[in-house]
Amino acid sequence: MSDESDDIKLIMAIIRPDKLADVKTALAEVGAPSLTVSNVSGRGSQPAKKSQWRGEEYTVDLHQKVKIECVVADVPAEDVANAIADAAHTGEKGDGKVFILPVEGALQVRTGKTGRDAV
């Protein structure tokens, strides 16, 4: 893989599932429509919930979230991160987080392209 990957960034966000459609729209508007979405669960500052099932009380402290990963080379990573944050914002605990990470290299499996060309 080549050294052209200096400008490639991975933007990873953990958001509320109900904000996914808004985030997808925001990413398309900033020119970063490619993304990977995973269903995840986690715990942060959002409080635990008490529930009952068949008369037994239990605590739910791992909340359902959506993890979005977006690799960019031609779009500024900060623009993508800001678009995600703006679209996912509700002002309540549990809105999520956005991380920007450097990508060491990239290889497109189908074509064999590397670096920025692979993104």
C-alpha positions in Angstrom: 0.0 0.0 0.0 1.2 3.5 -0.8 2.0 6.5 1.4 -0.8 8.5 -0.3 -3.0 7.6 2.7 -2.0 10.6 4.8 -5.2 12.4 3.9 -7.5 9.4 4.5 -9.6 9.6 7.7 -12.1 7.2 9.3 -15.0 9.0 11.0 -16.7 6.7 13.5 -19.8 7.7 15.3 -22.1 6.1 17.9 -25.6 7.6 17.7 -29.2 7.0 18.6 -30.9 4.6 16.2 -33.7 7.0 15.5 -31.3 9.6 14.2 -29.8 7.4 11.5 -32.0 8.7 8.7 -31.1 12.3 9.5 -27.3 11.4 9.6 -27.5 9.7 6.2 -29.1 12.8 4.7 -26.5 15.0 6.3 -23.6 12.9 5.0 -25.0 12.9 1.4 -25.3 16.7 1.6 -21.6 17.1 2.5 -20.5 14.7 -0.2 -19.7 11.7 1.9 -22.6 9.2 1.1 -20.6 6.0 1.6 -20.9 4.5 5.1 -21.1 1.3 7.1 -23.7 0.9 9.7 -23.7 -1.6 12.6 -26.2 -2.1 15.5 -24.3 -2.0 18.8 -25.1 -1.6 22.4 -23.2 0.3 25.0 -23.1 2.4 28.2 -22.1 6.0 28.7 -23.6 8.9 30.6 -27.2 7.8 29.6 -29.0 6.5 32.8 -30.0 2.9 33.2 -33.6 2.0 32.8 -35.6 -0.3 35.1 -38.1 -2.6 33.4 -40.3 -5.6 34.3 -40.8 -8.8 32.5 -43.1 -11.6 33.9 -43.1 -9.9 37.3 -39.3 -9.7 37.6 -37.6 -6.3 37.7 -34.4 -6.0 35.7 -32.0 -3.1 34.8 -31.1 -2.2 31.2 -27.8 -0.4 31.3 -26.6 -1.3 27.8 -28.6 0.9 25.4 -29.1 0.1 21.7 -27.0 2.4 19.5 -26.0 2.6 15.9 -22.3 2.7 14.9 -21.5 4.6 11.7 -18.1 4.3 9.9 -17.3 6.6 7.0 -13.9 6.7 5.3 -13.1 9.9 3.5 -10.2 11.3 1.4 -11.7 14.1 -0.7 -14.0 15.6 1.9 -12.7 17.2 5.0 -13.1 14.9 8.0 -14.2 17.8 10.2 -17.0 18.6 7.9 -18.2 15.0 8.0 -17.9 14.9 11.8 -19.8 18.2 12.2 -22.6 17.0 9.8 -23.0 13.8 11.9 -23.0 15.8 15.2 -25.5 18.3 13.9 -27.9 15.7 12.5 -27.6 13.4 15.6 -28.1 16.2 18.2 -31.1 16.1 20.5 -29.6 17.8 23.5 -30.2 14.9 25.8 -27.8 12.4 27.4 -27.0 9.5 25.1 -26.7 11.6 21.9 -23.4 9.8 21.2 -19.9 10.6 20.1 -17.9 11.1 16.9 -14.3 10.1 16.5 -11.8 11.0 13.7 -9.0 8.5 13.2 -6.1 8.4 10.6 -6.2 5.5 8.1 -2.8 4.0 7.4 -3.7 2.5 4.1 -6.6 1.3 1.9 -6.9 -1.4 -0.7 -9.9 -1.8 -2.9 -10.5 -5.6 -3.3 -12.2 -5.5 -6.7 -9.7 -3.3 -8.6 -6.5 -3.5 -6.5 -6.3 0.3 -6.2 -4.5 1.5 -3.1 -4.4 4.7 -1.0 -6.7 7.6 -1.9 -7.6 5.9 -5.2 -9.2 3.0 -3.2 -11.4 5.3 -1.2 
